[in-house]
């Protein structure tokens, strides 16, 4: 099953700032890897949110940052 990861840059008012980046993943592990890399690797003044969907468009997860802090 194919998965899609959408990365949105969020502005100061909480709305998307530019066109989203779309990535395709072949499995859930790839989707999680893409989401954490893109969101956690962003600069602090440019927050990002990742939304992963499955092939039918159902949202699997939304990731807003710092997985290590959530687990730690």
Buried (B, 14 or more C-beta within 10 A) or exposed (E): EEBBBBBBBBEEEEEEBEEBBEBEBEEBEBBBEBBBBBBBEBEEEEBBBBBBBBEEEEEBEEBEBEEEEEEE
